[in-house]
Each structure stands twice: as structure tokens, then as C-alpha cells.
Amino acid sequence: MAEAATLAAAERDGARVLSVRGRLDVAAAGILWTEALRDAATEPARPLVIDLAGLEICDTAGAALLLAMEQARPGAAFEGARPHVAAVLERARAALVEPPPSPPAPPVPWHTVIGQGLAVASDGFAYLGEALVAVLRLPTRLRQFRIADLLRSADQAGVRAVPLVLLLGLLIGLILAFQSLIPMRRFGADVYVANLVAVSLLRELGPLLASVVLAGRSGSAFAAEIGSMKVNQEVDALATMGIDPMTMLVLPRMAAALLVMPALTVLLEAAGLVGMSVVLVGSGIPLVAIGNQIVAWVQPADFYGGLAKAVVFGAVVAAIGCRAGLSAGNGPRAVGQAATSAVVGGIVATIVLDGVFAVLFFRLGL
Amino acid sequence: MSAPALRGTGLAQRFGSRTLYHDVTFEVAEGEVFVILGGSGCGKTTLLRQCIGLLMPTAGSIALLGDDIYAAAAPARDAVLRRIGVMFQSGALFGSMTLLENVMLPLEVHTDLPPSARDRIARLKLGLVGLADAAALLPAEISGGMVKRAAIARALALDPPLLFLDEPSAGLDPVTSAGLDQLILELRRDLGLTFVVVTHELASILAIADRCLMLDRGAQGVIAIGDPKRLRDDSEDPKVRAFFRREAA
């Protein structure tokens, strides 16, 4: 096989001659590229001849280099190319189209941004409306609501999330108790750490963290699953068979999330109380005293209010996950984007709703 | 005389106790368009996967551009595999990259070309397959025929002398399919490429193939090899005749 291409400069009849010899393939082009373009642009006042007589092999990458040399030095002439080299060069010349200059992106007017935001919001409301309609029509579409899907989703979102929820609850209880104990001890109020942590967990952190776990584990899974079905046209197939995707795909997942969220929340809260008790017992507070503090301080409204929030969070997180899947575009990237927007949307919605609940509970005096 | 671009010797593939084919031997000369054909399930794609280093045959050897790929050490095999290009049936373009980025990827990984050169060469490859205007599009934004063309452009990225195409016509309309056949013949003529094509599209086979190899599931191996037009007109084998005359088995 011919040696890798070399470049040599010479003079002939007042012209500058660049001779390319050997094998100009993609590897040789990579080595020569910068040097060859620099050589071609040297001494622009004199004519340039690119001598290809010694060029034995030239592939399209090599041809791209030769054409780049020609472009770097307008008026440069090729000579001596063997027929197969000339053929590749001509084919490459015909194929090479200079990219058009990309026009600068026009500034987006403020009313367009607002319009796009409103369109997204109205899509969201439309989706909620569709979900509501699907729930109302469920009695007439019971055959489309597959219990097996509900159980599978409940298993995925609930049973399989139990170890994670327990671990998370235990760690949060430990951390909260430990962090609270240090400042409370300064005031001799060690025992009230139990009150503080218990109320925080039951009213706020239990449902909030369970919802974050649901969004991260199951909201993304729902979005990826339904998004893949959308990409594979399975959702279209359902529609053409007269099956409502909302009833068959979304409602079982929403129902599953709605059912498992209270259980996950209670488990997380229980694990958190255990974690808190470990820290407090370790610091010398008897278990009986901890129990008494919790029973005396925590109201039923704290517990049931937290559970009510958990139910709403679960339904919303599942609905957002399913919507992200249903609105996925084409291709594998679309599935990834759907999963991301499911998690982000689920967590943001959870926190916003938590704020709404805080105001509502305050107004109700709970 | 130069070594054949591809040589398969005594190839066999078994899955458990089931033999897909055995004793498959063939050669593909430089500059040839060689078609592997046969009915569904006869092992066409399996044979292709063996040829491109993705599936070690149960028996036999594959010599790509003179080197036995399964006997070679991993670095040597990788070097040989970089000298072939493959177009998969689905195109297998990376959905998160534009067509230009898809074609540039092998150049980025395997060459020392500066970024401007990679961009220029990738645009040239897209121009070779008639997609110069589609460089900035994503695979999801183009038609099935364009996906196949883009996949060929990516297969051409490192200027391999040997290209493998798996079902290039699958799912395409006759006009687009004929355009792809024309592209294969032009690339062979202008760049001197060798093609190994897996297909069962009769029109494509007759349009592009210099020679073909026909596999048969029942015979568990090769039942014909040669010029497809002569096989169509002169073969005595009823299965070959049925295939070329589109008769029900």
C-alpha cells in the first residue's frame, strides 16, 4: 500500500507548486490538514499549482482537503491527477455544499413569551379536564380500566418503594432530632424535641418527602413508559381501536398512586419517629417520656391533614407523569425529556400545593 | 491478485440445538456489489452480523480485507472493523444528534482532524448521499428514505472501502428505493467501494447485484450463488425459481 501522503513545496515558472504524493486518506488528511491550508495560503500574489501526479490514493476526506486548499487560495489549479483521483475529486466537488450562513435568531417579543406560557397553562387545564371527564365516564368504560394495570402500578409505585421510604424516614428522623437537640438543650427543653419532630413529620415532611419519592421513582417511570408507547404509536393504536388512552393508561396509574401514597406516608412518618426516638433515647430521654410528649401534643388533625395532602400529592404527581408521557415527542430523547419534566413538574406541583394546603389549614384553624 | 474484500469460509451458526445454517462459504471481490438474499428467517441478518464482527460464528472464519477478524487480537480486530462501514436496517442514527453530528462522530473519535475539517468532511458525506441541506436536522425530523441515506453517510465517515447495508429498501416506497439503489451504484462507480447488501427486495437485487448468495431455511445453508439474472433465468432449483418469480412456496 502507498505511503501516507506528504506535501512538498517548489517553484516552477514563477508559480508556487505544492506536490501531494502517496496515500491521502482520512488519517493522512487529519495529519496534513492545518499545514496544507497554511501552505496553500502562503504567497497569495503568486499563482499556485497543486500537483497531484504523485497522489496514488485519495478518498473523499482527502478530496475534502484538496478542495479546502483550492478554496483557501482562489485561482489555484490542480494538475496531473490520475483518473481515479480526478473522479473522486469531481464527485466530492459536486457533493460539497457550503453551509448557508445562519441568520441571527430574532428576539422573541414579550407577548409571544406570555402567549406561550398561557398556552402551556391552558394545555394543563385541558388535560385536567380530560382526566375529570374520564373519571366521570368510567362507569360506562369499565372494560377499558384494567385492574391488572392498577395492581402492577401499585406494586411498582408502592410496594417496591417501601424500603426506600423507610430508609429515608429513619434518616430524616435521626437528622431532625439530632439537629434540634443541640439548640433545645441550651434552654433545657430536650424533651420538646419529640413534639417538634413529630409535628413536623406528620403535618409537613411525611407527605412532602413521600411525594418527592413518588415523583422520582414512579412519576418518571410513568412518563417513560407512556412516552415509549407514544413513540411506538401504541397510543395511536389505542385511539384507533376506540379505547380512550386516558381511561386505559392514566386512570389506573393515578388510582394506584392515590392508593399507595397514604401508606407510604404513614410508613415514612413511623420510620421518622423511630429515628427520632433512637437519638433522644441515646441522649438520656426515656422512651415513655417521648411517647407521652407525642400523644399529648400531636392532634388528630395533624395526622389526617397530612394524609389528605398525601392523597392529593399522589394523584397530582401521577397525573403529571402520565401527561409528560402522553405529550412526548418522537425519538429516544423525547422519552428522556418526558421523564425529566415528570420529575420536575411533580416536585414543583407538590411544593406549590403544599403552600396552598398551608394557607387552607391556617384558614380552617387546623 | 489482491485478496478479496470479504471471505467467509465454512460458516455455521447454531442456537442451542437448532442449526440456522452450516458450511457457508463465499468471497466478495473488491468493487463488487454482493447481495445476501433469502426468505424470512433463513439467517441473512445473522450472516451479516457475523461478517461485521458482532456475532462469532459457531464454526468457520471471516476474513475482512484480508484479516481474520475472529482470530485477531482485539486491537487488530478493532483496526479492521474501522475499515468497514455498516448501515443498520433501522438506520441506528443517534436521535439526540443532528445528521451532521451523527456523521462527525466517527471522525471525532478516530481522527486528528481539526473541528473545521471534520465539519467540512461530514458535510461532504451528506452531500454524497444528497442530504447537504438536511445537516442540521434531527433523525426524528426526516423521512425513512433520508434516514437510510444519512446512515450511509455515517457509514462512509471514515471512507471505508467496504460497506455493509442491512435491508436498505425495507419500508421504502419503490421510487425512494430505486433512488437508494442508484446511490449505491454511483458510490461504487465513483469511489470504488465494495458493497455487501442484505435484502429480499427483488427489484433492488436485480438492479444492483453483481452476484448474490441465496440462503434457505429448509436447506440450512446456501442453495445458490452467482449472477442474479442468470439465477432467475437458468436455475434448476425450485426454491430459487420461486424466489425470483415471486411464486408462493
Interface residues (C-beta under 8 A of the other chain):
Chain A: D25 V26 A27 A29 G30 I31 W33 T34 D59 T60 A61 A63 A64 L65 A68 H84 A87 V88 E90 R91 A92 A94 A95 L96 V97 P99 G329 N330 G331 P332 R333 A334
Chain B: G95 S96 L107 T111 D112 L113 P114 A117 R120 I121 R123 L124 K125 L126 G127 L128 A132 D133 A135 L138 P139 A140 L156 L158 D159 D190 L191 G192
